[in-house]
Amino acid sequence: MANDVLHELAQVLESRKSAPAESSYVAGLYAKGLDAILKKVGEEATETVMAAKDGVPEKLVYEVADLWFHTLVLLAHQGLAPDDVLAELARRMGLSGLEEKARRGQGA
Ligand SMILES: N=c1c2ncn([C@@H]3O[C@H](COP(=O)(O)OP(=O)(O)OP(=O)(O)O)[C@@H](O)[C@H]3O)c2ncn1[C@@H]1O[C@H](COP(=O)(O)O)[C@@H](O)[C@H]1O
């Protein structure tokens, strides 16, 4: 289910690249450019931290959804897709703990 949602949303985000800026929220964000998208990612990250501190699970889920959404917009803007991140996570799952530490430059 998770992948279906991500892929469907990614398709919508791609389609917004050819939509007029005033026609939708995502098209408007693309038109404002990278800095505007990064600003939203930063805001949503902060709101996620605040929601976690509040300790209300529903609020946290809502804010993480906003954060994921805006990171997906960022990926699309940069010519990337959810599959690129999922492949990286899958690759990491295939690494042993030691290999993972070495990869991050924390090896013995
Ligand atoms: N999942 C989302 C989604 N999540 C959050 N948002 C928008 O992200 C913004 C969140 O920003 P804030 O919480 O800061 O609220 P805000 O103050 O209203 O935001 P700003 O206007 O200041 O940017 C809101 O405007 C939300 O509507 C989303 N907008 C769109 N989608 C999906 O993207 C698709 C394409 O959207 P459109 O381009 O609008 O058609 C939609 O069909 C949805 O599936």
The ligand as a Tripos MOL2 file, in Angstrom:
@<TRIPOS>MOLECULE
LIG
   44    47     1     0     0
SMALL
NO_CHARGES

@<TRIPOS>ATOM
      1 N1         -0.6730   15.6800    0.0470 N.2       1 LIG1
      2 C1         -0.8080   16.8650   -0.2530 C.ar      1 LIG1
      3 C2         -0.5520   17.9090    0.7070 C.ar      1 LIG1
      4 N2         -0.1490   17.8710    1.9880 N.ar      1 LIG1
      5 C3         -0.0650   19.1510    2.3760 C.ar      1 LIG1
      6 N3         -0.4140   20.0010    1.3790 N.ar      1 LIG1
      7 C4         -0.4510   21.4550    1.3980 C.3       1 LIG1
      8 O1          0.7380   21.9000    2.0090 O.3       1 LIG1
      9 C5          0.4790   23.0850    2.7110 C.3       1 LIG1
     10 C6          0.9970   22.8850    4.1310 C.3       1 LIG1
     11 O2          1.4860   24.0590    4.5350 O.3       1 LIG1
     12 P1          1.1550   24.6200    5.9860 P.3       1 LIG1
     13 O3          0.8870   23.5110    6.9490 O.co2     1 LIG1
     14 O4          2.2800   25.5210    6.3130 O.co2     1 LIG1
     15 O5         -0.2030   25.3840    5.7530 O.3       1 LIG1
     16 P2         -0.4070   26.7460    4.9870 P.3       1 LIG1
     17 O6         -0.1300   27.8560    5.9360 O.co2     1 LIG1
     18 O7         -1.7820   26.6750    4.4000 O.co2     1 LIG1
     19 O8          0.7150   26.6880    3.8400 O.3       1 LIG1
     20 P3          1.2090   27.8550    2.8960 P.3       1 LIG1
     21 O9          0.0270   28.3010    2.0950 O.co2     1 LIG1
     22 O10         1.7830   28.9240    3.7790 O.co2     1 LIG1
     23 O11         2.2800   27.1940    2.0590 O.co2     1 LIG1
     24 C7         -1.0240   23.3320    2.7130 C.3       1 LIG1
     25 O12        -1.3620   24.3180    1.7680 O.3       1 LIG1
     26 C8         -1.5790   21.9790    2.2840 C.3       1 LIG1
     27 O13        -2.7630   22.0790    1.5240 O.3       1 LIG1
     28 C9         -0.7190   19.2570    0.3070 C.ar      1 LIG1
     29 N4         -1.1060   19.6080   -0.9440 N.ar      1 LIG1
     30 C10        -1.3220   18.6080   -1.8380 C.ar      1 LIG1
     31 N5         -1.1810   17.2590   -1.5240 N.ar      1 LIG1
     32 C11        -1.3480   16.2110   -2.5670 C.3       1 LIG1
     33 O14        -0.7990   16.7070   -3.7680 O.3       1 LIG1
     34 C12        -1.7370   16.5650   -4.8180 C.3       1 LIG1
     35 C13        -1.5760   17.7270   -5.7630 C.3       1 LIG1
     36 O15        -1.9100   18.9170   -5.0900 O.3       1 LIG1
     37 P4         -2.3420   20.2130   -5.9210 P.3       1 LIG1
     38 O16        -1.1380   20.6410   -6.6760 O.co2     1 LIG1
     39 O17        -2.7580   21.2160   -4.8870 O.co2     1 LIG1
     40 O18        -3.4740   19.8240   -6.7940 O.co2     1 LIG1
     41 C14        -3.1120   16.5250   -4.1330 C.3       1 LIG1
     42 O19        -4.0040   15.7970   -4.9050 O.3       1 LIG1
     43 C15        -2.7990   15.8290   -2.8250 C.3       1 LIG1
     44 O20        -2.8550   14.4340   -3.0410 O.3       1 LIG1
@<TRIPOS>BOND
     1     1     2 2
     2     2     3 ar
     3     2    31 ar
     4     3     4 ar
     5     3    28 ar
     6     4     5 ar
     7     5     6 ar
     8     6     7 1
     9     6    28 ar
    10     7     8 1
    11     7    26 1
    12     8     9 1
    13     9    10 1
    14     9    24 1
    15    10    11 1
    16    11    12 1
    17    12    13 2
    18    12    14 1
    19    12    15 1
    20    15    16 1
    21    16    17 2
    22    16    18 1
    23    16    19 1
    24    19    20 1
    25    20    21 2
    26    20    22 1
    27    20    23 1
    28    24    25 1
    29    24    26 1
    30    26    27 1
    31    28    29 ar
    32    29    30 ar
    33    30    31 ar
    34    31    32 1
    35    32    33 1
    36    32    43 1
    37    33    34 1
    38    34    35 1
    39    34    41 1
    40    35    36 1
    41    36    37 1
    42    37    38 2
    43    37    39 1
    44    37    40 1
    45    41    42 1
    46    41    43 1
    47    43    44 1
@<TRIPOS>SUBSTRUCTURE
     1 LIG1         1 GROUP 0 **** ****
